[in-house]
Amino acid sequence: MVSTLPNPGSINLKPATKAVVEESILAPRFYTTDFDKTASFDLSTQAQEFEAVLTEMKTDYNRHHFVRTEAFQQSWDHIQGEERQAFLDYLERSCVSEFSGFLLFKELSRKLKGRNPVLSEAFSLMARDEARHAGFLNKAMQDFGLSLDLGKLTRNRTYTFFPIDWVIYTVYLSEKIGYWRYILIYRHLQQHPENRCYPLFHYFESWCQDENRHGDIFKVILRSQPQLWNNWASKLWSRFFLLTVFATHSLTVHERSTFYTMLGLDPTAFDADVIRETNNTAARAFPSVLDVDHPQFFPRLHRCSDRNLQIQAIERSSQPKAIKFLRKLPLMAGTLWDLVCIYCTAGRDAEALRTEVC
């Protein structure tokens, strides 16, 4: 069982070890934030709800879940070529994302200890889960002859400062969109077991409940802070972060379409399903959400994905940098225009709809 993440510097890794992950606009990032402001958060208006989710976290339903069974003890050499690379890319990105969450939550827990002990405990419990996820994914990568040196990765990455308000919005969304990704893949593979190419997918049903519980904690934190939901600015910020998370998801899914195709999923349909469900879920926490039913929402979003693929193709070409830039410029401008148009479309007043979606 992977109960905690070992000290990154002491992980016994196979020879094929990566200490550097390619930086890109879609790559998971490492964050730091304003710890003093976080410590000052008053959760009293949501005390009952917070205690409920904290109790569920303490129960630790998945403490015996991450056990590598005999199903892993075989060769995976039959997965080759583009599909093998797509699967490794998925494992790598997921591992880095979970490890990034572990580092942020662990540091928040450490900084808040003695100043806001209840919140510190919540972050410690979330760090526990993220550590398990990252460790389990790193073990999966080893099955394919590769592993991440998480210690060196940590030291080599650039840490981005995000105000704690932004962290709350984005982490809430990343946990909830993670839940919907996992559960939709799990349900699909339950109906189509012939596409379950690796035992990891058996774990997704319980795994996604960790994501869901983490999102619930951030929902309680968000609703305890009026500045995050009870003014006009919060409505603008809510829709902005929804758009950034959805755009990133759409670009990533289509950039890595081979992975979803090998599972028997249509990438475009899967992307739309995840976004719709996440938007509906966000309406339970955010004051305003996007109008994903607008007839231009998904066409504009998926045009951005198409342009991103064109940009990637241009970047891989052997042309001079100046020529590449000129070719990419109209594509980037078109993407920016479509995103602005989506953002400027009237959103849905989630406060007014709350009784309908809860």
PyMOL commands that set and color helices and strands:
alter all, ss='L'
color gray80, all
select helices_A, chain A and resi 8-10+35-39+44-59+70-72+81-112+117-142+150-156+164-191+193-195+199-224+226-228+232-255+257-262+267-282+297-316+321-344+350-357
alter helices_A, ss='H'
color red, helices_A
select strands_A, chain A and resi 17-18+30-32+147-148+159-161+288-289+348-349
alter strands_A, ss='S'
color yellow, strands_A
deselect
rebuild
show_as cartoon
